Structure formats: structure tokens, C-alpha cells
Amino acid sequence: MRRPRGEPGSRAPRPTEGATCAGPGEPCFPSDGPLMCALEQERRFRLPPKPPPTLQPDLCGGQRLEAALSCPRLLRRPRQHLIRSLAEARPEELTPNVMVLLAQHLARHRLREPQLLEAIAHFLVVQEAQLSSKVVQKLVLPFGRLNYLPLEQQFMPCLERILAREAGVAPLATVNILMSLCQLRCLPLRALHFVFSPSFINHISGTPHALIVRRYLSLLDTAVELELPGYRGPRLPRRQQVPIFPQPLITDRARCKYSHKDIVAEGLRQLLGEEKYRQDLTVPPGYCTDFLLCVSSSGAVLPVRTQDPFLPYPPRSCAQGQAASQSTTHDPAQRVVLMLRERWHFCRDGRVLLGSRALRERHLGLLGYQLLPLPFEELESQRGLPQLKSYLRQKLQALGLRWGPEGG
């Protein structure tokens, strides 16, 4: 006997594939049936029409530049867009906020664009009286980072006047400006006298940023020692000095998986042996080196544990240290530093080292270390460890280095 519909045990009909059910117990209709198509057409007819897309209002040059710099997808925009927006802007539209955004963008993305940098330098000179040192430090940042000294003749005199006016107001901003100028090898003597004075050092000692200021002052003191032999003003006391860059820089740690350091280390280990090089060794006054070798005067690579890997600092005592070394041995060692030059150590789309990298290499050379750069183009062209070992062998032999049984 047929069971009545809805009784326990009865089987409800399954909806066909693509059918639409309005609710429990209600009939189901195919989604492509005439009824559903008519209902969908009616729904669309009753909906209000979509408003036309709002047109972007016409922006003047300064507003267009600020909008572009504030856009999170700015990297997709060609830099010519920034140059065109800047060229179309009237002088009164270029506010400190716009120029700071531009300076930060150039520094952050390593864009060494002379036309934009010259515009920042000119703005700084023209607006000198209205700019505080806290704003100036942001405007000056890309010049040091990008290793670019502007052609604007009043650039340095302007900064010297701002430092003289604002140095006691914002200590950290003052030191940041001097750090950028240090990378450009343009340290103003009057400002150095001020930041090395006991009153300035005592003033920053109790501040929250005391450690970073002492680190910057230590670097400035090193620059004075190595690059300004005629300087006779005050210096940073030895008890206030701290290591400058005691570990690999943040960018290197952040991009370690893209670095060639591990494969170069393995190549050196197989080529020389673990006893004949040191990795990530910090040498006085606080520069972290990628790889350091000790080499005899005959070119033999020596075990690092048998040598003092550090050259004396300050270098004024270098002559005395060499005399003492020669009195105990007839074979003083030369220190060779292998410097990885990764892709992000350069300005974008160029062959100019960033200011911090150029400064480190310049100071290590002045300290007496022999530098052996390893450019990223050459490292990327090596296919596998055997080819990399051959590359490193050629590089070391070109310096006259020997190792193994015949090399010591």
C-alpha cells in the first residue's frame, strides 16, 4: 500500500541539479527555468541603476605628487610620474609634508633620481628659515643613504646655519643630520665642536635615545680620526665610545635567505679550511666584516687562531704596533676582508653603493684592511658550489694568496 505523503518513512523527491528551493516543503524550480529567469529579470529591473564611477578631480601638481606618494601601490608607478608631477607643481604647493614624503620614498626604495634630489635640496635652501631640524633630518636622509651630493651650491652652507641654530634644541635630529653628512664626507667643523662638547654629551646621557646617539657619535669620532687629520677640536671620550655596527645590518638579516653569504662560507671552508677564515667578525672600532683572512707577507693564508685578526685602533698607534710585531716575528700578517656586495647594497638600477656601505668600506680601507669585493653579478653567475670555488680561487690568487701544503 502506498504511504501517504509526509508520513514517517516516506521518501521526499530530491531536487534536480541546479534547482532552487524557496524553503522546506515548498516546490523547487530549475535555476535556468523560465520562471526563475523572469524573476531575476524583474529583480534587476527594480534595482536602482549603478551610479557612474566618480571621476578623479583634477589635481594640481603639488596635490598630484602628494597623492602619488601616499598611494600604497606607488612602486607600480614609473618614477617619471613623480618627476612630471614635481615639474608641474607651483612653488607654494611644495609643502614640507610633500617634500618629506618624497625624501622618505627615495630613501626607502633606494631611488637615486638626481632631478628629484636636486628639487629637495633647492627646497631646503629656499625654505631654510621655516624648517626645523626635525624636518631637515628627514629631507637630508636620502642624500646620505643614496650617496648623492647635490649640485646646489648653498646646500652645505644652509645646513651649517640650520645646525648652528637648532643643534641645542633637538640633539637626535642634529646627530642624524651629521650622520647623513658623514656618509657624504662633508662634516662641518663647527657642528662637530658642538656635539663633542661635554655639555652636549652630558645633555644626551639621560635621554631615552642616549645609546643610539652615542653610537652615532662614535661613528662621527671614527670619521674624524680617519678622514680629518687636521681636526684639533674636542673628541668623544673613550669611556663614551661604543661599537658602531657590531653585527650585520638589519637589511642583511632581513634578506639572509637571498644572501650569498652561506654558499661563500661553504666555498671558503672547502677551499681553505675552517681555520683560515673568520665570518662576521667585528673589528675595532666596531665594523662587522663578512669574511676575514690573515695573510703572510709571502702570500700564505695563515690560521686565524695563530694571529691577531685585529689591526690597532686608533691607527695613530699603527706604526708602534707594526714595530712591536716586527720585533717578535719577521712575517707580519696582512688582513684581507672579503666584502659581499649584494644587490640591495646598491642604489636601485645603478652601480652606486649606498652611503652606509661606502662608508664602511672606506673606513676599513683607511684602517689598513685589504678589501676584496665580491659583486652580486659575479656571485649570481656561478652555477653551483664547484664553480663558485673556482671563482673564489681565482679571486684569491689574483691577490697573490697561497694556501694548502705549499702555502702554509
C-alpha positions as CSV (number, residue, x, y, z in Angstrom):
1,M,0.0,0.0,0.0
2,R,1.3,3.5,-0.9
3,R,2.1,5.6,2.2
4,P,0.6,9.0,2.4
5,R,3.0,11.8,1.7
6,G,4.6,13.2,4.8
7,E,4.3,10.1,6.9
8,P,7.3,8.6,8.7
9,G,9.4,6.5,6.3
10,S,8.1,8.3,3.2
11,R,10.8,9.5,0.8
12,A,10.7,13.1,-0.4
13,P,11.6,13.7,-4.0
14,R,15.2,15.0,-4.5
15,P,15.6,18.4,-6.1
16,T,17.1,18.3,-9.5
17,E,20.6,19.6,-10.0
18,G,20.7,23.4,-10.4
19,A,17.2,23.7,-8.9
20,T,16.2,26.5,-6.5
21,C,14.3,25.8,-3.3
22,A,12.3,28.5,-1.6
23,G,12.1,26.7,1.7
24,P,11.1,23.4,3.4
25,G,8.1,21.9,1.9
26,E,8.0,24.4,-1.0
27,P,8.4,23.3,-4.6
28,C,11.8,23.6,-6.3
29,F,12.3,25.2,-9.7
30,P,15.3,24.8,-12.0
31,S,17.5,27.9,-11.8
32,D,17.6,28.2,-15.6
33,G,13.8,27.7,-16.0
34,P,11.5,30.3,-17.5
35,L,10.0,31.3,-14.1
36,M,13.4,31.9,-12.4
37,C,14.7,33.9,-15.4
38,A,11.6,36.1,-15.3
39,L,12.0,36.7,-11.6
40,E,15.7,37.6,-12.0
41,Q,14.9,40.0,-14.8
42,E,12.2,41.6,-12.6
43,R,14.7,42.0,-9.7
44,R,17.3,43.6,-11.9
45,F,14.7,46.0,-13.4
46,R,13.6,47.2,-9.9
47,L,17.2,47.8,-8.6
48,P,18.3,51.4,-8.9
49,P,20.9,51.9,-11.7
50,K,24.5,51.9,-10.6
51,P,25.9,55.4,-10.3
52,P,28.6,56.2,-12.8
53,P,32.1,55.9,-11.5
54,T,33.2,59.1,-9.8
55,L,35.8,61.0,-11.8
56,Q,39.0,61.8,-10.1
57,P,39.0,65.5,-9.6
58,D,41.8,67.4,-11.4
59,L,44.7,67.8,-9.0
60,C,47.3,70.4,-9.3
61,G,51.0,69.4,-9.4
62,G,51.6,69.5,-5.7
63,Q,48.4,67.6,-4.8
64,R,49.1,65.1,-7.6
65,L,52.6,64.5,-6.2
66,E,51.3,64.1,-2.6
67,A,48.6,61.7,-3.8
68,A,51.1,59.6,-5.7
69,L,53.5,59.4,-2.7
70,S,50.6,58.4,-0.4
71,C,49.5,55.6,-2.7
72,P,50.4,52.2,-1.4
73,R,50.9,50.9,-5.0
74,L,53.4,53.7,-5.8
75,L,56.1,51.1,-6.8
76,R,54.0,50.3,-9.8
77,R,54.1,53.9,-11.0
78,P,57.1,54.9,-13.1
79,R,59.4,57.5,-11.4
80,Q,58.7,59.7,-14.4
81,H,55.2,60.3,-12.9
82,L,56.8,61.8,-9.8
83,I,59.2,63.9,-11.9
84,R,56.3,65.2,-14.1
85,S,54.1,66.0,-11.0
86,L,57.0,67.8,-9.4
87,A,57.7,69.8,-12.5
88,E,54.1,70.9,-12.8
89,A,53.8,72.0,-9.2
90,R,53.9,75.6,-8.3
91,P,56.5,76.6,-5.5
92,E,53.7,77.4,-3.0
93,E,52.3,73.8,-3.5
94,L,55.5,72.2,-2.4
95,T,55.0,72.0,1.4
96,P,57.4,70.4,3.9
97,N,55.0,67.5,4.2
98,V,55.1,66.8,0.4
99,M,58.9,67.1,0.3
100,V,59.4,64.8,3.3
101,L,57.2,62.2,1.7
102,L,59.3,62.4,-1.4
103,A,62.6,62.2,0.5
104,Q,61.4,59.2,2.5
105,H,60.2,57.4,-0.6
106,L,63.5,57.9,-2.4
107,A,65.5,56.7,0.7
108,R,63.2,53.7,1.3
109,H,63.3,52.4,-2.2
110,R,66.9,53.3,-3.0
111,L,65.9,55.6,-5.9
112,R,68.9,57.8,-6.8
113,E,67.0,60.2,-9.0
114,P,69.1,63.4,-9.5
115,Q,66.2,65.6,-10.6
116,L,64.1,64.8,-7.5
117,L,67.1,65.0,-5.1
118,E,68.1,68.4,-6.6
119,A,64.5,69.6,-6.0
120,I,64.7,68.6,-2.4
121,A,68.0,70.4,-1.9
122,H,66.6,73.5,-3.6
123,F,63.5,73.4,-1.4
124,L,65.7,73.1,1.7
125,V,67.7,76.1,0.7
126,V,64.7,78.3,-0.2
127,Q,62.7,77.3,2.9
128,E,65.6,77.4,5.3
129,A,64.1,79.9,7.8
130,Q,60.9,77.9,8.1
131,L,62.4,74.5,8.6
132,S,63.2,72.9,12.0
133,S,66.0,70.4,12.4
134,K,63.4,67.6,12.9
135,V,62.2,68.3,9.4
136,V,65.6,68.9,7.9
137,Q,66.9,65.5,9.2
138,K,64.2,63.8,7.0
139,L,64.9,65.9,4.0
140,V,68.7,65.2,4.2
141,L,68.3,61.5,4.8
142,P,68.2,60.4,1.1
143,F,71.4,62.3,0.3
144,G,73.5,60.3,2.7
145,R,71.7,57.0,2.1
146,L,71.9,57.3,-1.7
147,N,75.5,58.6,-1.6
148,Y,74.5,61.8,-3.6
149,L,76.0,65.2,-3.0
150,P,73.7,67.8,-4.7
151,L,74.9,70.4,-7.1
152,E,73.0,73.1,-5.2
153,Q,75.9,75.4,-4.1
154,Q,74.1,76.6,-0.9
155,F,73.3,73.1,0.3
156,M,76.1,72.8,2.8
157,P,76.1,76.5,4.0
158,C,72.4,76.2,4.6
159,L,72.8,73.0,6.7
160,E,75.6,74.6,8.7
161,R,73.4,77.6,9.5
162,I,70.5,75.3,10.5
163,L,72.8,73.2,12.7
164,A,74.1,76.3,14.4
165,R,70.6,77.5,15.0
166,E,68.9,74.2,16.1
167,A,71.7,72.0,17.5
168,G,70.8,72.6,21.1
169,V,67.0,72.2,20.5
170,A,66.9,68.7,19.0
171,P,70.0,66.6,19.8
172,L,68.9,63.4,18.0
173,A,67.9,65.4,14.8
174,T,71.3,67.2,15.0
175,V,73.2,63.9,15.1
176,N,71.0,62.4,12.3
177,I,71.9,65.3,10.0
178,L,75.6,64.9,10.8
179,M,75.3,61.1,10.1
180,S,74.0,61.9,6.6
181,L,76.8,64.4,6.0
182,C,79.3,61.9,7.3
183,Q,78.3,59.5,4.5
184,L,78.9,62.3,2.1
185,R,82.3,63.2,3.6
186,C,81.0,66.7,4.3
187,L,81.3,67.2,8.1
188,P,81.1,70.8,9.3
189,L,83.7,71.5,11.9
190,R,81.6,73.9,13.9
191,A,78.9,71.3,14.4
192,L,81.5,68.7,15.4
193,H,82.8,71.1,18.1
194,F,79.3,71.3,19.4
195,V,78.3,67.6,19.5
196,F,81.6,66.6,21.0
197,S,81.4,69.2,23.7
198,P,81.0,68.0,27.4
199,S,77.7,69.9,27.7
200,F,76.1,68.2,24.7
201,I,77.3,64.8,25.8
202,N,76.1,65.3,29.3
203,H,72.8,66.6,28.0
204,I,72.1,63.4,25.9
205,S,73.3,61.0,28.6
206,G,69.9,60.9,30.4
207,T,67.7,60.9,27.4
208,P,65.8,57.8,26.1
209,H,67.8,57.8,22.8
210,A,71.2,58.1,24.6
211,L,72.6,54.7,23.3
212,I,71.8,55.4,19.6
213,V,73.3,59.0,19.9
214,R,76.4,57.5,21.5
215,R,76.7,55.0,18.6
216,Y,76.3,57.8,16.0
217,L,78.8,60.0,17.9
218,S,81.2,57.0,17.9
219,L,80.9,56.8,14.2
220,L,81.5,60.5,13.8
221,D,84.5,60.3,16.0
222,T,85.9,57.5,13.8
223,A,85.3,59.6,10.7
224,V,87.2,62.5,12.4
225,E,90.0,60.1,13.2
226,L,90.3,58.6,9.8
227,E,89.2,61.4,7.4
228,L,90.0,64.7,9.2
229,P,93.7,64.5,10.2
230,G,93.8,68.3,10.7
231,Y,90.9,68.4,13.2
232,R,92.0,69.8,16.6
233,G,88.7,70.2,18.3
234,P,87.1,68.1,21.1
235,R,86.6,64.4,20.6
236,L,84.3,61.8,22.1
237,P,85.8,60.5,25.3
238,R,86.9,56.9,25.2
239,R,84.6,55.9,28.0
240,Q,81.6,57.1,25.9
241,Q,82.6,55.2,22.8
242,V,80.5,52.1,21.8
243,P,80.9,49.7,18.9
244,I,79.4,51.2,15.7
245,F,78.0,48.3,13.8
246,P,78.7,45.2,16.0
247,Q,76.6,42.9,13.9
248,P,75.3,42.5,10.4
249,L,72.9,45.3,9.4
250,I,69.2,44.9,9.6
251,T,68.7,44.7,5.9
252,D,71.2,41.9,5.7
253,R,69.5,40.0,8.5
254,A,66.1,40.5,6.9
255,R,67.3,39.3,3.5
256,C,69.5,36.5,4.7
257,K,67.7,33.9,2.6
258,Y,68.6,35.8,-0.5
259,S,72.2,36.4,0.5
260,H,75.3,34.6,-0.9
261,K,77.0,34.5,2.5
262,D,76.2,30.9,3.3
263,I,77.4,29.5,0.0
264,V,80.5,31.7,0.0
265,A,81.3,30.4,3.5
266,E,81.0,26.8,2.4
267,G,83.2,27.6,-0.6
268,L,85.9,29.1,1.7
269,R,85.6,26.1,4.1
270,Q,86.2,23.6,1.3
271,L,88.9,25.8,-0.4
272,L,90.9,27.0,2.7
273,G,89.7,25.0,5.7
274,E,87.7,26.3,8.7
275,E,90.9,27.5,10.5
276,K,91.9,30.0,7.8
277,Y,89.0,32.5,7.8
278,R,86.6,34.2,10.2
279,Q,83.0,35.0,9.4
280,D,81.0,38.0,10.8
281,L,84.0,39.2,12.9
282,T,83.6,42.7,14.3
283,V,86.9,44.6,14.2
284,P,87.6,47.9,16.1
285,P,86.1,50.4,16.2
286,G,83.0,48.3,15.6
287,Y,82.7,47.3,11.9
288,C,81.3,43.9,11.2
289,T,83.2,42.1,8.4
290,D,81.8,39.4,6.1
291,F,85.0,37.2,5.9
292,L,88.5,38.0,7.2
293,L,91.7,36.2,6.3
294,C,95.2,36.7,7.8
295,V,97.9,36.5,5.1
296,S,101.7,36.5,5.5
297,S,104.0,38.8,3.6
298,S,104.7,35.9,1.2
299,G,101.0,35.4,0.5
300,A,100.4,32.3,2.6
301,V,96.9,32.2,4.2
302,L,97.5,31.6,7.9
303,P,95.3,30.0,10.5
304,V,93.4,32.9,12.1
305,R,93.8,31.4,15.6
306,T,97.5,31.9,15.4
307,Q,97.2,35.6,14.5
308,D,95.7,38.7,16.0
309,P,93.0,39.4,13.4
310,F,92.5,43.0,14.5
311,L,94.5,45.9,13.3
312,P,95.2,48.5,16.0
313,Y,92.8,51.3,16.6
314,P,93.2,54.3,16.6
315,P,95.6,53.9,13.7
316,R,98.0,56.5,15.2
317,S,99.5,53.7,17.1
318,C,99.7,51.6,14.0
319,A,103.4,52.3,13.5
320,Q,104.2,51.4,17.1
321,G,102.2,48.2,16.7
322,Q,104.0,47.2,13.5
323,A,107.4,47.9,15.1
324,A,106.4,45.6,18.0
325,S,105.2,43.0,15.6
326,Q,108.4,43.1,13.6
327,S,110.5,42.7,16.8
328,T,108.8,39.4,17.6
329,T,108.4,38.0,14.0
330,H,109.8,38.6,10.6
331,D,106.5,37.8,8.9
332,P,103.8,40.4,9.8
333,A,100.3,39.4,8.6
334,Q,98.1,41.4,6.3
335,R,94.4,41.3,7.0
336,V,92.2,40.7,3.9
337,V,88.4,41.4,4.2
338,L,86.1,39.7,1.7
339,M,83.1,42.1,1.2
340,L,79.9,40.8,-0.2
341,R,78.2,43.4,-2.4
342,E,74.6,42.1,-2.5
343,R,72.0,43.6,-4.9
344,W,70.4,45.6,-2.1
345,H,73.7,47.2,-1.1
346,F,73.4,49.4,-4.2
347,C,71.1,52.2,-5.2
348,R,68.3,50.8,-7.4
349,D,69.1,50.4,-11.1
350,G,72.6,51.6,-10.6
351,R,76.2,50.8,-9.6
352,V,76.5,53.3,-6.8
353,L,76.9,51.8,-3.3
354,L,74.6,53.0,-0.6
355,G,76.1,55.6,1.7
356,S,76.4,53.3,4.7
357,R,78.2,50.6,2.6
358,A,80.6,53.0,1.0
359,L,81.4,54.5,4.4
360,R,82.2,51.1,5.9
361,E,84.4,50.1,3.0
362,R,86.1,53.5,3.1
363,H,86.9,53.2,6.8
364,L,88.1,49.6,6.7
365,G,90.5,50.6,3.9
366,L,91.8,53.6,5.9
367,L,92.3,51.3,8.9
368,G,94.6,49.2,6.8
369,Y,92.5,46.2,5.8
370,Q,92.9,45.0,2.2
371,L,89.4,44.7,0.7
372,L,88.3,42.1,-1.8
373,P,84.8,42.9,-3.1
374,L,82.6,40.1,-4.3
375,P,79.9,41.8,-6.5
376,F,76.4,40.1,-6.7
377,E,76.6,39.9,-10.5
378,E,79.6,37.7,-10.3
379,L,78.2,35.6,-7.5
380,E,74.9,35.1,-9.3
381,S,76.6,33.9,-12.4
382,Q,78.2,30.9,-10.6
383,R,76.3,27.7,-11.2
384,G,76.8,25.5,-8.1
385,L,79.4,25.1,-5.5
386,P,82.2,23.8,-7.7
387,Q,82.0,26.8,-10.0
388,L,81.9,29.1,-7.0
389,K,85.0,27.5,-5.5
390,S,86.8,28.1,-8.8
391,Y,85.7,31.7,-8.8
392,L,86.9,32.3,-5.2
393,R,90.2,30.6,-6.1
394,Q,90.8,33.0,-9.0
395,K,89.9,36.0,-6.8
396,L,92.3,35.0,-4.0
397,Q,95.1,34.0,-6.4
398,A,94.8,37.4,-8.1
399,L,95.8,39.0,-4.8
400,G,98.8,36.7,-4.6
401,L,97.4,34.5,-1.9
402,R,98.5,30.8,-1.5
403,W,97.2,28.0,0.7
404,G,97.5,24.3,1.2
405,P,100.8,22.5,1.7
406,E,102.7,24.9,-0.4
407,G,101.0,28.0,1.0
408,G,101.2,27.2,4.7
